[in-house]
Amino acid sequence: MTKRTLEVITTHINADFDGLASMVAAKKLYPDAILVFPGSQERNLRDFFVRSSLYFLNFAKIKDIKLEDVKRLILVDTRQATRIGKFGDLFPNDEVEIHIYDHHPDSPDDLVGTVEIVRPVGATVSMLIQMIRERGLSLSPDEATIMALGIYEDTGSFTFASTTPLEFEAAKFLLEHGANLNTVAEMLTRELTVDQVALLNDLIRNAVTINISGIEIVLAQASASQYIGDFAVLAHKFMDMENIQVLFALAQMEERVFIVGRSRLGEVNVGEILAEMGGGGHAYAASATVKAVPLAQVEEKLRKILQIKIHPRRNARDLMSYPVMSVDPATPLAEAHRFMTLHNINALPVMVDGDLKGLINRQIVEKAIFHGLENLPVQEYMTTEIAVVDPEATLSEIQDRLVINKQRLLPVVEDGRVLGVISRTDLLNLLMAPDIGTEENTDKEHGPMIRKKNVSGVIRERLPQNILNILKQVGRVADELGYNAYVVGGFVRDLFLRHENLDIDLVIEGDAVTFARHYASRFQNVRVRVFQKFKTAVIIYPDDFKVDVATARTEYYETPGALPIVERSSLKMDLYRRDFTINTLAVKLNERHFGILIDYFGAQRDLKDGRISVLHNLSFVEDPSRVFRAIRFEQRFGFKITKLTANLIENAGRINFFDRLSGTRLFSELKLILMEENPIPAISRLAEFDLLKFIHPMLRYDANTTWLLDQIRGVLSWHDLLFLEDSYERWYVYFLGLIEPLKEEQLLELTRRLNMQTKFAETLLWAKGAADHTLFRLYQRENPSPKEIYYLLHELSTEFLLYMMAKTRREGSKKAISLFITQLRNVRPHLAGKDLLDMGYEPGPRYKRILQHLLDAHLDGQVQTKEDEIASVLRRFGPPTKD
């Protein structure tokens, strides 16, 4: 028998750059092995061979390899026997040693190696480069460039969610060894051929979106009479163009259907799905090829697989609301009715120390009160025969219990304790979720509908590393305490709108104060400010960056416009108390579920459709300040207030709940509107809803106000382009423009209505009058001197100067104010008191007269330099003499 002596390094058929790069890297580790492709290569790899000088790699042809000579096969970027061509015939064979280096997930036909290094990294070559570094081996620039191509292609130039720190470390090592990034860019950025453009157009034109378990999946198909390469590249381009989260692209070419799957969601494992079609790959990228089956039949099979594979198991623990709101059996019916109304619920468990005694619903309570029984306890009329489920109950079990037993509320019980409750509305919303599609169905002004998906890739892509680190730290600390931690609200909303917002609000299902203190004990130099009464805290980092932490809570309002009464609750109830659907997104931070996006109220749909929707119809009654926020968000994001929400705003205005809103809160909301980059559209919208009168009855948005606000915007842009070092409040200038029509007595009324601080109100009243009077005096002067301009304007702040500049219609006055802002305002004598003392002048009242004289001399252009000033002082005040 011939002795086996050959060592071979190979990769998968239809090899890509990671396969080539891994082979080259493996050659450094196995210098006696020969390089052999098992079959064809991708087109871009073939182009690279044509355009490059790779003679130094010394590839052998597979037809020249005798399998009986192979003693060791080194497999890179694959371990499937079906993907290594003729080399698959070597196995099983005890005489052949196999070494495997791969980053693909497990599959049924994986080979078992003597040596196996399999890790979930972005590119196989990254692992091999780490071994090269550890052994102190060097690379030539050509070798480094080839390996860089593998990393850049398989990580999408470090943008794919699969990218790990190892890829960055490997790239650094390659650059240090002369990797040519120009070559990398040239090979990975290629123009599409005419045929590829046509195929891409087919995909776009034939794309459809299906919804499975709340997850949107795009299916796109195309066809061509001949084979067109790089179909995976086209699928990836399409995904990026349309910002698709999950894509399955199918193309009929010749006698085969090629399928490419891409996923950015943890719930959709495209590798597992396409394995059912005879293909495979990663959870986020996979492919399959089906022979001799029509395209329509392949798509139909894929749809069936998707229905099976993308169907997250939901149980009672996932669906229930908690903590449970309940009443005591001795609670009077009138009090139970009040409790239900405050919390907007229709049924309540009746409990004693966590032990379930019965259920009471609103219909029974209201009928009992109608019959004059309001003072009797709920135990007299509660239902005691109750169906319950355990936390692991399936959806069908939950449905059976609620429907068959005709209960409004289904308690979830474990070891005799009520953990949570499931309402009929919760069940109905869940069952309807896949059918959502029409305008009527998607306007979720009421009722929660939970949707979850993994957005960890989006988080890593769009957040700075320091913020990402903080969120991960929060998750780990929450795990240590057995709490659930979420980042919520505007931070999450703006993450998906691609607006920069690093104001982190955390909600803790547990005790926020305990969490914050434990967090501070784990990380040095972190301080905590606690607000025990509200169960909230602020975590303060060494650079003064702050993170707000709150206990999950619910709230109700005793009267319209009053401050809310807050009680501890769950995430779901915490989000339900918020203003608009778009602000109800939450992302879980616990390590095991990091990046799971939770959407109870259809926020994703409203973000996509650009809608501002309240969560319930009494939202503006409970807190009228939300009206101003609705308008502010609508204009900031270019969204549209929904018809129902607009009707509720008009209703709040007609009934006039704004009079019950404190002046402080009203002023705060107005300031936030005026702080927007361009607040004018929001002010116009306030006028459309006839809301300016609630700030002051005499405010109006007429042609004069419109003109003045537009002038203010222009003046502010002019000032900002000067890059002066005088800070000012932009909102204040717009505020002055808005209140310009008000007379002195009306201004005084405004300061009282808005509950302005005394000092601020006094300054406003004085400076507004002074500014208007100064404009009149400027108007009287045809060509004022610099000195006159200075003394007319020097007491006014930047805000009032800009307001005056915008208000005046006289060009000469504009130029005077401009001259003051840009030049005269900062005129100062060179000489100071110390200089006068050095000259021999005794300190005293004379110093003030001398410095005033020098300021006037500068304004009149009589002096410029320090020497000029000394000469002027000596001329005017004579030689120094003692007083």
Buried (B, 14 or more C-beta within 10 A) or exposed (E): EEEBEBBBBBBBBBBBBBBBBBBBBBBBBBEEBBBBBBBEBBBBBEBBBEEBEBEEBEBBEBEEBEBBEBEBBBBBBBBBBBBBBBBBEBBEBEEBBBBBBBBBBEBEEBBEBEEBBBEEBBBBBBBBBBBBEEEEEEBEEBBBBBBBBBBBBBBBEEEBBBBBEBBBBBBEBBEEBEBBEEBBEEBBEEEBEEBBEEBBEBBEEBBEEBBBBBBBBBBBBBEBEEEBBBBBBBBBBBBEEBEBBBBBBBBBBEEBBBBBBBBBBBBBBBBBBBBBBEBBBBBBBBBBBBEEBEBEEBBEBBBEBBEEBBEEEBBBBBBBBBBBBBBBBEBBBBBBBEBBEBBEBBBBBBBEEEEBBBBBBBEBBEEBBEEEBBEBBBBEBBBEEBBBBBBEBEBEBBBBBBEEEEBBBBBBBBEEBBBBBBBBBBBBBBEEBEEBEEEEEBBBBBBBBBBBBBBBBBBBBBBEEEBBEBBBBBBBBBBEBEBBBBBBBBBBBBBBBEEEEEEBBBBBBBBBBBBBBBBBEEEEEBEBEBEEEEBBBBBBBEEEEEBBBBBBBBBBBEEBBBEBEBBBBBBBBBBBBBBBBBBBBBBBBBEEBBBBBBBBBBBBBBBEBEBBBBBBBEBBBBBBBBBBBBBBBBBBBEBEBBEBBBEBBBEBBEEEBBEEBBBEBBBBBBBBBBBBEEBBBBBBBBBEBEBBBBBBEBBBBEEEBBBBBEBBBEBBEBBEEEEBEEEBBBBBBBBBBBBBBBEEEBBBBBBEBBBBEEEEBEBBBEBBEBBBEBBEEBEEBEEBEBBBBBBBBEEBBBBBBBBBBBBBEEEBBBBBBBBBBEEBBEBEBBBEEEBBEEBEBEEEEBBEEBBEBBBBBBBEEEBEEEEBBBEBBEEEBEEBEEE
